Amino acid sequence: MGRQSQPAPLVAGARPGPIAASLETNYWKYFSLIVAAAFFLRLACFTGLIGSDDLAYSRYAQLVAQFRYKPELSQFALRFGVIVPVGIIYKLFGIAEWTTILAPLLASTASVGMLILAGRNLFGSQAALLAGILLATFPADIRYATILVPEPIAGAFILAAVLTYLYWGTGYPVGAGLVCGLLIGIAYLTKEPSLFVAPALMIDALVRRQWRVFFGIAAGVLLIVGLEHTYYLIATGDLMFRPHAMAQHNSSSYMFNVNQHLRWRLFEAYPKIMLTPATAFGVHSLFAIVLAVIGIFLMKSEKWRLPVLWAAVPWIYLNFGTSSLTHYWALPAGDRYLLSIYPPLFLLSAAALTFLNSVRSRTTLLRIAFGIVVGSGICCGFLSRGRGWRTGIVKELRVVAHEARSRKSRTVVVEGDTSHTWAPILAILDHDLRPSSGSEPPDLVVGPDASGQPNVMSASKP
């Protein structure tokens, strides 16, 4: 499993052509271009605040930055892989919209580079660069890169773990396994289903008879989980604080509705999302799944085993797993929950594409198909930017925040039933704008207009 400068051919009879040789020679130049393009594409498709889960993560991150954080019975409060990095960013650079989305943006961009590195070890430079292009232009990854949600951050930790496993698993088996397990443990503290990447890597290590890597991964994961629950015991007196927080989450009406439609949830929801071309996944998902299946038939098992395990084991849990330790409670379905399974699918599909591309009669057709996939991904990224959730409200509140800054307003009152959402959004958009204490008239009063949109109801004169 050590690093290979020239990986073996994917299948018997496959020969590198002049394009592959050129890509190998200019590998780092193309690597840099793809990663830079991924970063700027994500910025160009900026969404920012959505007035939903991101407000909860931001709230706990602010408490971390102020050293006032305490565990609460909320899944958002216990996703330390999100709230701690964002809290550190808040402490260093202040609270603003750009600092709120900086962690997922950097994690999503770094994931593109790490996927290329992983692909080069497994399948060679050409397949690695193609996989990087697929992830760089994947509409869902573009969309969630500028929204404060855990999936992009968890995905970066997972890819770092896979890189550790691939590049140092043979030379430093115990250390590499331990670091790999620690990284997966941190990914688990970011988004719980990430934990299931660990058994995928451990199964691969067992097949390869890498016993020390296997036990190293297990030890790293158990160390993180042990430290987490020790912290709960010290901070709250409850060793099982996380399961109790999940039970609280499962009692919500939304989670109850998931179990009400169990047949649809288990056998139709994710297949429909993954196989139907739409704005969320473009045609990336269908393209990757079809080519990944072809790749399994083209390649030897030692080539496709790790990517298949890496994608399949977490997907099985995401689709059929339970969020309760006492009874079956299906996880909710959503496009962003699947983000972590697509990097290995892109690797497999890129490897298959590389081999098929060596058949001259199909080269033009394959290039056209790949171009359509990449182009549609970019288009879908632009079509979905700044849409969904409460992004319309956020857009209007950005105008309000701009007006507050121009008037040098310092205190605000948000009227109406929406104050619990609008006030924290305003506090991020303009952190100098504080809620009025009530002892004196506020500089700014914000409330809903006739259409329910945010509007400045009254303001002090500039």
Secondary structure, 3 states (H helix, E strand, C coil): CCCCCCCCCCCCCCCCCHHHHHHHHCHHHHHHHHHHHHHHHHHHCCCCCCCCHHHHHHHHHHHHHCCCCCCCCCCCCCCHHHHHHHHHHHHHHCCCHHHHHHHHHHHHHHHHHHHHHHHHHHHCHHHHHHHHHHHHCCHHHHHHCCCCCHHHHHHHHHHHHHHHHHHHCCCCHHHHHHHHHHHHHHHHCCCHHHHHHHHHHHHHHHHCCCHHHHHHHHHHHHHHHHHHHHHHHHHHCCCCHHHHHHHHHHCCHHHHHHHHCHHHHHHHHHHHHHHCCECCCECHHHHHHHHHHHHHHHCCHHHHHHHHHHHHHHHHHHHHCECCCCCCCECCCCHHHHHHHHHHHHHHHHHHHHHHHCCHHHHHHHHHHHHHHHHHHHHHHHHHCCCCCCHHHHHHHHHHHHHHHHHCCCEEEECCCCHHHHHHHHHHHCCCCEECCCCCCCCEEEEECCCCCEEEEEECCC
